[in-house]
Amino acid sequence: MSGSEAERITELLKAAKTIAVVGLTDTPTRPSYGVSHYMQSQGYRIIPVNPNIQQWEGEKAYASLLDVPGKIDIVNVFRRPDAVPEVVEQAIQIKAPMIWMQEGVVHYEAAENARQAGIFVVMDKCILKEHVKRQ
């Protein structure tokens, strides 16, 4: 990671208040649950985006990013790589400033599309680990 990318991640994590977690599940043993729980404990509002759950930790769940009311600072993606292009399209439509693809989530073409739309992209990194490094 280049110095400027690391600095930009630091700035965006400090400025962000709301994280939409695409693929967040209500199963405590899943990585999306643990990572989101940590980020919530650090003061971020977590918005679950998953058509298969009604709510997560008291927050209403939404079927897609397009259904989420209000501003989203970070779109955090816990989906298989083949699902990423659709998530990126939605993020572009809602003008999200940042897309964060978790460890193991890699889709170069979708990432490039997001960058072309002016979205800062982090790919194949854990938001929890990156946040902890900056504490």
MOTA-V442897 format. One record per residue. RES is the residue in one small letter. NEAR is the number of other ideal C-beta (glycine too) atoms within 8 Angstrom. Layout:
res={RES,RES}
near={NEAR,NEAR}
This chain:
res={m,s,g,s,e,a,e,r,i,t,e,l,l,k,a,a,k,t,i,a,v,v,g,l,t,d,t,p,t,r,p,s,y,g,v,s,h,y,m,q,s,q,g,y,r,i,i,p,v,n,p,n,i,q,q,w,e,g,e,k,a,y,a,s,l,l,d,v,p,g,k,i,d,i,v,n,v,f,r,r,p,d,a,v,p,e,v,v,e,q,a,i,q,i,k,a,p,m,i,w,m,q,e,g,v,v,h,y,e,a,a,e,n,a,r,q,a,g,i,f,v,v,m,d,k,c,i,l,k,e,h,v,k,r,q}
near={5,5,5,6,9,9,8,9,12,9,8,13,11,6,7,11,6,12,16,14,14,13,11,16,10,9,6,6,4,8,7,12,14,10,15,16,9,10,14,11,6,7,4,10,8,13,12,15,14,11,5,4,10,4,10,12,8,4,10,6,13,11,7,9,16,7,7,12,3,5,4,13,12,15,14,14,13,12,10,6,8,6,9,14,11,7,15,15,9,11,13,12,8,10,5,14,8,13,16,12,14,15,6,5,14,8,13,6,7,11,13,8,12,13,10,6,7,4,13,9,11,12,9,8,12,8,15,10,8,12,12,7,6,8,4}
